[in-house]
Structure formats: C-alpha cells, structure tokens
Amino acid sequence: MATRVPGPLTLQETPAPERQVVASVQGLTRRFGERTVLDRLDLEVARGEFIALLGRSGSGKSTLLRALAGLDGEAEGGLSVTGSVAVAFQEPRLVPWKRVHANITLGLAVPNPKENADAALAEVGLSERAGAWPLTLSGGEAQRASLARALVREPDLLLLDEPFSALDALTRITIHQLVLQLWSAHRPSVLLVTHDVDEALLLADRVLVLDAGRIAHESVISAERPRHRDHPDLTSLRTTLLSALGVSPEGTS
Amino acid sequence: MAVLELETPVQAETRPAPRAQRRRLGGKAWQRWISPLALVVAWQVASSTGLLPTRLLAAPSTIAATAVELIQTGTLPTAIAVSLQRVLIGFAAGALSGVGLALISGLSRKGENAVDPIMQMLRALPFFGLIPLFILWFGIGETPKVLLVALAVSFPLYLNTFAGIRGVDGKLAEVARTLGLGRAQLIRHIVLPGALPQTLVGLRQSLGVAWLALIVAEQVNANAGLGYMINDAREFLRTDVIVVGLLVYSALGLLTDALVRLLERRALTWRREFLAR
C-alpha cells in the first residue's frame, strides 16, 4: 500500500508513517449540470482510522460518501476502495417488510447468517427486538438496527451519512458511545459525514472540512477517548473548525 | 337498497380490530341498521297493500321464499356454480396476463416501451363494446364470457402492479446495492414486496369489475348461470327471481372482496401493526 503523500491543503501531517490505505480518492470531480459539487478532491483513508467529514449543506460531503459507497456512477477521477464497504444512512432505511433480523441478514453471504445477525443485534443492544417489524421501532432502535446491518458485514470501510442527526440529544449520546465501542471492537475505517462539530470532535481521529468541493481544512485529534466536551484541545479546535465552516464561534460576533 | 346495506357488517368484521372497535364503541353500530330495516318494512307494507305491484317488484317475503325454493330445487346452486366457474377462469387468465405484463413493463425500460403503449391504448376501449366482436370471433359459448372477464380483470391489475413497481422507494434500492444484492435479489426482496400493497389494491378493483363483466356477458347470451336465470325470469315477469339473482351477485362480490381483505391482512402485517399503533 502506498504511503500517504500530503496534499497541498493538508495543515498537519499525521504521525503514522506505515499506513495501510483502505480508500483512496484522487482528483474526484462531480458535476450536477452547471454546478460542480466535488472539485478535484483528494483523500486517503487509512486502515482503522476514524474520519469526520464536516461541511455546510451543499458542500458535497454526501456526494463524496455516495461516490465511496459505489452509488454514484457519474463522478470523474480516481477512486479506489480496498475491501468491503458498508453504509448507514441518515434515515435508517430498513426494509419495512422484513423483520429486523431479516434486514440484518439481507444480502449477507456467510455460512450462518442468522447467528451473525444475532451477534450483531446483541452488540447494538437490540436482541429483544430481532423479531419486530421496522415500522414499530423507535428512531434510536432503527438506527441501531441500521448500524448492526452495516457491521455484520465486517466492513473495511464504514460510511456513516449523518446517521445521528435525526435522533434526540439523549439518544445521540448513547449512540455515540455505541459507535465508539463498535469501532474499537472491529476497527473498520470510518468516514462519518456530519454537520455537528462537537460530534466530530468527540469521535474522530481526523476532521476534514469540505468547502466548495475541496478539502479546505484538516485537523488531527490525538486526545484520548472517551473525550470530554470541555477538553482544552477540543475547545480551541472547535473555534478553528467553526471558523473554517464560516461560523463565528459562540460568545463573539 | 338492501344490497348496499349488506356492506356495513362485512366491513366491520374484516377491518383491523381497533378501527372496528372504535366504530362499535363510538358509533353504536345497531343505529346503522334502523334505516335499512325501516326501508324493508316499508317495502313489505307497500307490497302487501298492493301499492307496489308484483310485476314491478316482488315483496321481500316472496323473495325470501323464492330464494329458499330456488336453493332447494338446486336451480340456484347450479347457476352459482356455472357463474363462479366463468369468473374464476376469467379472473385467473386476466390476473396472470395483467400481472405478467406489468412485470415485463415495470422491470425494464424496453419492456415498458413495448407493452405500456399498447396497454394504454387498449385501456381506452370500452370493453363492453367489444361484445359484438367477441360474438363474431368466438361464438356464443363460454369463450367470449370468460374472455370478457379476463380482459376486464387484466387492466386494473396491470396498471396498479406497474405503478407499484415504479413506486418502490429508490432509497431502498440504494440500500440493496450497498448490501451487495444482485438484480434478481433486488427484484425478489425489494421490488416485488414493495409493489405488493398497490397490486392488492388492483386485485380488489379487478375482482369488482370481474363480477360486473360477468353480469354484462351473461345478459347477452347464456343458457346457464345467474345471468341466464335472471333473463329467464324476466320472460315470466318473475321479479322475485330477478332480485334473488341480484342479491346473489352482490353477495358473491362481497365475499371475494372479503377474501382479498383477508389476504391483505396476511400479506401486509408489517403495515397493519404500524397502522394499529
């Protein structure tokens, strides 16, 4: 695997020299008619790293994720993913006519799909809802099921498209913890698309800010997890990220 | 009149439980029986006093007696068997072609271009107007009757199944792709189950028109069946037999409708539980 060559916009060099690259994007461009949503974007995702991709709406973050998920056939440029990819979407997108366990095993090509599904559901704390219809789940339960469906595939790259944005604040905190737990247990590379700066600060190794179709800012967070919101490193980084997003930080104007 | 009122109890029994309960508790279902019963009583009084001549409409009591007699002599069961057979064969043929064509045009653009324009053109034809042609082509035997039913059945099923397939949530198709499902699996796990609710709507519509088509076909030329029984009764001014025939038609229609609703409840549990919450 190629070692990482820092791009022109990289602000901080990441420390690990021998990195295995799971996904690599070179000069990716995506246009919708006249509008250029991704503009010659470069990105490398190392094995096991947790990346948060921040950006205002319309900055192209979901477009990048869709390209990585193989859902966009019209993006131009280089894109290669080593290994398997799984996606959890903003809306859980469970298949409503399949019970929860059947949603988990859908398309799962392993010898014992049922056992794997049970294990995955246990891991996200949803064992007792295995036989339920998706439409009877709460928002948090549905999102857990969606995570279980992604994780049961043991992906090398897990793509999370704002999966927590529709959850209430309390549920979101528990799901954050769950995601970290699952990530440390399975160690997939994670690309989390979000517009929530705090979420990015709490979860990610590396935070990227997407603007006008390019990566406009990159920060590496080395603080130990679990992180506290008021950690001094995070506080200063929050200000930096917010201004990179074009938002003036709280308290100043 | 009495025919229309029959619908109320059937619906109350086969609808999802909570709704029926709500109606029973809130609406006091028996109150809905007052006006139809009053109507039947008024009808009986009018007939008994000679206000309503039997050659126009027989008395309810006469109709009931005739019904018992027709059942005992075997006339009615035989007629029902003949008509039911026509509907079943016609329905099976129509459903098969309607759903089959919907699959062809729903699942591929090429199929749509080939099938849909023809179906849309044929749909515009008044199919009862085809009867003279059918008689010329197929004579006056069973074939034109069964074909008319088949034709009537195929369109609602085609249109609804096609719309159902095309209406499947594109987001779920994306999920299927990210889960590594191939085209055949996509159709099996996402497209067909997703189209099922709409197909069942088509099924109910098509069963409704199936009976209608049968009634029309049997009026034209028949030597057996319910339509024949009714036409024969007209010759002898037997309004009681005519009304019995009509009641049987509507009862059979309600019965098949109830069957589809049962099927819906079985096949769409994932929706019903949601609705019942």
Boltz contact constraints between the chains, C-beta under 6 A:
constraints:
  - contact:
      token1: [A, 69]
      token2: [B, 178]
      max_distance: 6.0
  - contact:
      token1: [A, 71]
      token2: [B, 174]
      max_distance: 6.0
  - contact:
      token1: [A, 87]
      token2: [B, 178]
      max_distance: 6.0
  - contact:
      token1: [A, 93]
      token2: [B, 171]
      max_distance: 6.0
  - contact:
      token1: [A, 93]
      token2: [B, 175]
      max_distance: 6.0
  - contact:
      token1: [A, 95]
      token2: [B, 172]
      max_distance: 6.0
  - contact:
      token1: [A, 96]
      token2: [B, 270]
      max_distance: 6.0
  - contact:
      token1: [A, 97]
      token2: [B, 193]
      max_distance: 6.0
  - contact:
      token1: [A, 97]
      token2: [B, 270]
      max_distance: 6.0
  - contact:
      token1: [A, 106]
      token2: [B, 179]
      max_distance: 6.0
  - contact:
      token1: [A, 107]
      token2: [B, 179]
      max_distance: 6.0
  - contact:
      token1: [A, 107]
      token2: [B, 180]
      max_distance: 6.0
  - contact:
      token1: [A, 107]
      token2: [B, 181]
      max_distance: 6.0
  - contact:
      token1: [A, 133]
      token2: [B, 270]
      max_distance: 6.0
  - contact:
      token1: [A, 133]
      token2: [B, 273]
      max_distance: 6.0
  - contact:
      token1: [A, 135]
      token2: [B, 274]
      max_distance: 6.0
  - contact:
      token1: [A, 136]
      token2: [B, 273]
      max_distance: 6.0
